[in-house]
Amino acid sequence: MMSAQGRHFLHIPGPSPIPDRILRAIGMPIIDHRSAEFARLGKEVLEGCKTIFKTSRPVVIYPSSGTGAWEAAIVNTLSPGDTVLMAETGHFATLWKQIADRFGIKVDFIPGDWRRGADPAAIEARLAEDRGHAIKAVMVVHNETSTGSTSRIAAIRQAIDAAGHPALFMVDTISSLASVDYRHDEWGVDVTVSGSQKGLMLPPGLSFNAISEKAMAASKANTLPRSYWDWQEMVKINANGFFPYTPATNLLYGLKEAIAMLHEEGLDRVFARHQRLAAACRAAVAAWGLDVLCQNEAEHSPVLTAVLMPPSHDADAYRKITLEKYNISLGSGLGKVAGKVFRIGHLGECNELMLLGALSGVEMGLAAAGVPHRSGGVAAAMQHFEAADAGNAPVAAVA
């Protein structure tokens, strides 16, 4: 098998490319996880995480994928037979629902067409009908990675308040944290779930729960069993910078570096960069004469763009051709949209030139695969960047 020359273009919507700075940090020698040196590292990353989630409350870190953090959110707050309200925004909302089902949680699942985010009005209406407050939590995916749609978390918080409902508010930010503006405290979120392999630019292996005071109180009264995921034990030992079991030490070194990089750029600039890249990508798709899956202009994801294939053309066959000919990996369609869409990731360590290179591979791949399209997508993205107010030049760190 011949090896491809040049650098592989990884443009799936996560895991995202890992910056060299983070790779070097992860390569640090292992240290004693019961030492004073580790305690300093532990305290630094636990406090640093709060600045990314924008919370003053505890953030716990698990050695797990985001699926573990989904489970932790459920087992620490709910009891068998409880009812929760969820919105069918895509594949990952469906998976989170399935985990709740397995724990004996009753899920009121608002149906969706996978082409938009959660509807605040529909959530408010369901909560208003629940006069007995049987619904114990509202659970929403912020950025639906399978569809390229975001949900308006601040508006959903307003909908919960307008209904006068006491339900907990849980949000999955696995693919949005550190890429899309997010405010745990300001938006009144009780549990924020996230993972390391997307906007944080780390390998898979760390997951997070940001926890409100209300959620912590619920964890002292609910009856679902847990041990590994137990917040009480984690928060107690985290106070001294340690963990109740062996932590992923070298990933924590990487997390420390990731937090530093995000603040050096500035979170607002990080969010603006993602918006700029996403808009350029959509400009390319429009120039090709193709459609994006997300139909609501206000809900386009800054993290990825899901592109609909023309009828009778298979997205996975197209992805295979682009990989073999141009050494680029694009995201596959998942669940209901398998074979119907391909996904272009533009998150984490990504700038204008990196995206333009990827779009060149996508456009050449469309021609190579015989997919009906117009040329000029890359040029349209270039024109978008030329018209943008802000560039992507390095910025000086603020002392």
ZADOLUM-385699 format. One record per residue (C-alpha): residue in three letters; x negated, y, z. Coordinates in steps of 0.02 Angstrom, whole numbers, padded with zeros to 5 digits, always signed. Layout:
REM ZADOLUM-385699
ALAXYZ ...
***
This chain:
REM ZADOLUM-385699
MET+00000+00000+00000 MET-00074+00167-00051 SER-00082+00303+00080 ALA-00012+00473+00034 GLN-00132+00619+00026 GLY-00105+00780+00120 ARG+00002+00810+00272 HIS+00168+00721+00293 PHE+00316+00842+00294 LEU+00424+00791+00443 HIS+00587+00885+00422 ILE+00709+00777+00516 PRO+00806+00868+00653 GLY+00698+00789+00787 PRO+00582+00725+00846 SER+00505+00885+00781 PRO+00321+00911+00736 ILE+00207+00927+00887 PRO+00089+01079+00890 ASP-00096+01044+00908 ARG-00099+01139+01073 ILE+00028+01021+01147 LEU-00061+00867+01079 ARG-00222+00925+01161 ALA-00131+00955+01325 ILE-00055+00781+01321 GLY-00230+00711+01293 MET-00289+00768+01466 PRO-00358+00631+01579 ILE-00228+00549+01689 ILE-00225+00609+01870 ASP-00160+00541+02036 HIS+00027+00579+02040 ARG+00019+00589+02231 SER-00120+00719+02234 ALA-00119+00905+02271 GLU-00173+00935+02091 PHE-00017+00847+02027 ALA+00095+00941+02151 ARG+00036+01104+02074 LEU+00077+01038+01900 GLY+00247+00974+01958 LYS+00297+01138+02038 GLU+00239+01237+01886 VAL+00340+01138+01760 LEU+00495+01126+01871 GLU+00495+01315+01894 GLY+00450+01343+01711 CYS+00599+01240+01653 LYS+00715+01360+01744 THR+00657+01501+01631 ILE+00700+01400+01475 PHE+00872+01347+01537 LYS+00896+01524+01608 THR+00946+01465+01780 SER+00894+01494+01959 ARG+00960+01323+02010 PRO+00867+01156+02007 VAL+00816+01071+01845 VAL+00772+00887+01864 ILE+00658+00797+01741 TYR+00678+00612+01701 PRO+00556+00497+01610 SER+00688+00449+01480 SER+00770+00493+01316 GLY+00915+00614+01310 THR+01032+00466+01328 GLY+00970+00447+01506 ALA+01013+00628+01543 TRP+01188+00599+01472 GLU+01209+00455+01593 ALA+01137+00554+01739 ALA+01263+00694+01711 ILE+01406+00568+01720 VAL+01351+00460+01867 ASN+01308+00608+01978 THR+01474+00699+01959 LEU+01617+00581+01914 SER+01707+00430+01986 PRO+01789+00281+01899 GLY+01961+00328+01837 ASP+01921+00514+01822 THR+01979+00604+01665 VAL+01865+00715+01561 LEU+01898+00823+01408 MET+01782+00808+01259 ALA+01783+00870+01079 GLU+01744+00760+00929 THR+01614+00871+00846 GLY+01508+00731+00772 HIS+01408+00574+00801 PHE+01325+00627+00963 ALA+01484+00686+01045 THR+01554+00514+01002 LEU+01404+00428+01083 TRP+01421+00530+01243 LYS+01604+00481+01248 GLN+01557+00298+01233 ILE+01444+00311+01385 ALA+01586+00389+01485 ASP+01700+00248+01428 ARG+01578+00117+01494 PHE+01583+00195+01667 GLY+01772+00186+01675 ILE+01799+00370+01639 LYS+01958+00415+01545 VAL+01913+00526+01397 ASP+02038+00647+01319 PHE+01949+00663+01152 ILE+02006+00812+01047 PRO+01992+00749+00866 GLY+01884+00842+00742 ASP+01831+00833+00560 TRP+01642+00841+00595 ARG+01630+01007+00501 ARG+01639+01131+00645 GLY+01603+01151+00830 ALA+01721+01126+00977 ASP+01875+01238+00969 PRO+01889+01349+01124 ALA+02075+01378+01095 ALA+02110+01191+01088 ILE+02012+01165+01249 GLU+02106+01307+01335 ALA+02273+01234+01280 ARG+02232+01060+01348 LEU+02174+01131+01513 ALA+02328+01242+01528 GLU+02438+01087+01508 ASP+02343+00999+01649 ARG+02435+01082+01792 GLY+02387+00944+01913 HIS+02201+00967+01872 ALA+02176+00784+01827 ILE+02036+00835+01709 LYS+01875+00836+01810 ALA+01753+00896+01676 VAL+01742+00976+01505 MET+01597+00899+01406 VAL+01532+00982+01247 VAL+01385+00958+01130 HIS+01306+01129+01097 ASN+01218+01085+00935 GLU+01288+00933+00844 THR+01133+00863+00761 SER+01232+00749+00647 THR+01329+00890+00565 GLY+01232+01053+00580 SER+01371+01137+00681 THR+01355+01227+00847 SER+01488+01253+00979 ARG+01518+01425+01056 ILE+01477+01389+01238 ALA+01513+01563+01306 ALA+01685+01560+01222 ILE+01722+01388+01294 ARG+01676+01451+01468 GLN+01799+01594+01440 ALA+01931+01468+01385 ILE+01907+01366+01545 ASP+01922+01524+01650 ALA+02074+01585+01553 ALA+02161+01420+01592 GLY+02119+01442+01776 HIS+02052+01265+01780 PRO+01923+01201+01907 ALA+01845+01069+01793 LEU+01657+01053+01789 PHE+01577+01115+01627 MET+01443+00999+01553 VAL+01344+01043+01397 ASP+01225+00938+01292 THR+01080+01047+01231 ILE+00968+00903+01177 SER+00941+00978+01004 SER+00972+01162+01046 LEU+00868+01203+01199 ALA+00723+01320+01156 SER+00790+01341+00978 VAL+00962+01418+01003 ASP+01008+01553+01130 TYR+01070+01465+01288 ARG+01111+01534+01461 HIS+01152+01404+01594 ASP+01193+01524+01736 GLU+01270+01667+01637 TRP+01387+01550+01542 GLY+01442+01460+01700 VAL+01381+01288+01647 ASP+01378+01158+01786 VAL+01268+01025+01705 THR+01156+01056+01556 VAL+01082+00901+01474 SER+00927+00910+01366 GLY+00776+00817+01296 SER+00594+00848+01255 GLN+00580+00803+01071 LYS+00669+00947+00986 GLY+00644+01132+01024 LEU+00521+01095+01163 MET+00406+01019+01028 LEU+00356+00869+01135 PRO+00361+00683+01098 PRO+00518+00590+01153 GLY+00510+00534+01334 LEU+00572+00674+01447 SER+00752+00723+01481 PHE+00828+00856+01591 ASN+00980+00901+01696 ALA+01004+01083+01749 ILE+01124+01079+01896 SER+01242+01210+01967 GLU+01288+01222+02151 LYS+01463+01159+02107 ALA+01392+01007+02016 MET+01275+00970+02161 ALA+01423+00973+02280 ALA+01516+00852+02165 SER+01367+00734+02171 LYS+01389+00717+02359 ALA+01571+00664+02344 ASN+01584+00558+02185 THR+01579+00368+02193 LEU+01486+00307+02037 PRO+01331+00210+02092 ARG+01158+00269+02041 SER+00980+00251+02098 TYR+00857+00302+01962 TRP+00968+00448+01909 ASP+01012+00511+02084 TRP+00997+00701+02094 GLN+00988+00706+02283 GLU+00828+00604+02292 MET+00751+00697+02145 VAL+00784+00872+02212 LYS+00723+00827+02386 ILE+00555+00763+02325 ASN+00539+00890+02184 ALA+00533+01027+02318 ASN+00352+00978+02349 GLY+00309+00954+02164 PHE+00323+00765+02167 PHE+00442+00634+02095 PRO+00524+00483+02178 TYR+00440+00367+02052 THR+00291+00373+01935 PRO+00317+00523+01820 ALA+00263+00542+01639 THR+00109+00640+01693 ASN+00036+00679+01524 LEU+00203+00731+01450 LEU+00216+00853+01595 TYR+00049+00927+01540 GLY+00126+00947+01368 LEU+00283+01024+01443 LYS+00178+01153+01535 GLU+00096+01202+01370 ALA+00263+01206+01278 ILE+00338+01325+01406 ALA+00185+01436+01390 MET+00198+01438+01199 LEU+00382+01482+01204 HIS+00352+01629+01320 GLU+00202+01689+01220 GLU+00314+01705+01068 GLY+00460+01765+01173 LEU+00622+01669+01183 ASP+00720+01801+01088 ARG+00593+01793+00946 VAL+00602+01604+00949 PHE+00790+01611+00927 ALA+00778+01743+00790 ARG+00649+01639+00697 HIS+00764+01488+00698 GLN+00909+01593+00635 ARG+00800+01664+00496 LEU+00740+01493+00439 ALA+00917+01421+00443 ALA+00988+01564+00340 ALA+00851+01542+00209 CYS+00886+01356+00201 ARG+01072+01388+00173 ALA+01027+01514+00037 ALA+00929+01376-00050 VAL+01074+01253-00036 ALA+01194+01381-00109 ALA+01075+01416-00254 TRP+01067+01229-00292 GLY+01257+01230-00306 LEU+01276+01110-00159 ASP+01379+01128+00000 VAL+01330+01124+00182 LEU+01433+01013+00296 CYS+01473+01148+00425 GLN+01619+01255+00364 ASN+01625+01389+00499 GLU+01505+01534+00465 ALA+01496+01574+00651 GLU+01443+01396+00693 HIS+01300+01361+00572 SER+01158+01276+00664 PRO+00990+01365+00678 VAL+00910+01194+00704 LEU+00956+01099+00547 THR+01057+01108+00387 ALA+01165+00959+00337 VAL+01186+00954+00147 LEU+01330+00864+00063 MET+01285+00755-00085 PRO+01392+00766-00244 PRO+01519+00624-00264 SER+01446+00457-00319 HIS+01270+00504-00263 ASP+01199+00416-00110 ALA+01104+00524+00014 ASP+00996+00381+00077 ALA+00941+00333-00099 TYR+00894+00516-00126 ARG+00797+00523+00038 LYS+00700+00367-00011 ILE+00646+00447-00175 THR+00590+00608-00090 LEU+00488+00511+00037 GLU+00403+00401-00092 LYS+00367+00540-00218 TYR+00335+00691-00107 ASN+00294+00623+00067 ILE+00436+00715+00153 SER+00555+00642+00283 LEU+00732+00711+00285 GLY+00867+00666+00411 SER+00995+00534+00366 GLY+01183+00549+00380 LEU+01252+00468+00539 GLY+01418+00386+00580 LYS+01561+00450+00473 VAL+01443+00546+00357 ALA+01315+00407+00329 GLY+01259+00408+00148 LYS+01356+00569+00116 VAL+01235+00699+00185 PHE+01051+00727+00209 ARG+00986+00842+00345 ILE+00844+00968+00334 GLY+00765+01004+00503 HIS+00691+01178+00533 LEU+00659+01180+00719 GLY+00517+01191+00842 GLU+00349+01219+00760 CYS+00413+01284+00594 ASN+00383+01445+00498 GLU+00426+01517+00328 LEU+00288+01431+00230 MET+00323+01262+00311 LEU+00507+01275+00267 LEU+00469+01332+00089 GLY+00358+01180+00066 ALA+00498+01068+00127 LEU+00625+01152+00014 SER+00508+01125-00133 GLY+00508+00939-00095 VAL+00697+00939-00079 GLU+00720+01027-00245 MET+00596+00916-00338 GLY+00680+00766-00258 LEU+00850+00820-00322 ALA+00780+00820-00498 ALA+00688+00655-00475 ALA+00845+00571-00407 GLY+00957+00638-00545 VAL+01067+00734-00423 PRO+01167+00870-00514 HIS+01105+01040-00457 ARG+01043+01208-00516 SER+00860+01255-00497 GLY+00807+01408-00398 GLY+00840+01357-00218 VAL+00661+01389-00164 ALA+00663+01559-00249 ALA+00825+01603-00158 ALA+00745+01558+00009 MET+00593+01664-00035 GLN+00705+01812-00076 HIS+00792+01791+00091 PHE+00627+01797+00183 GLU+00570+01948+00083 ALA+00728+02040+00133 ALA+00718+01991+00317 ASP+00675+02130+00438 ALA+00555+02028+00544 GLY+00411+01920+00486 ASN+00332+01772+00575 ALA+00161+01847+00610 PRO+00084+01793+00777 VAL+00129+01907+00921 ALA+00017+01953+01067 ALA+00059+01876+01234 VAL+00126+01999+01362 ALA+00018+02009+01518 
***
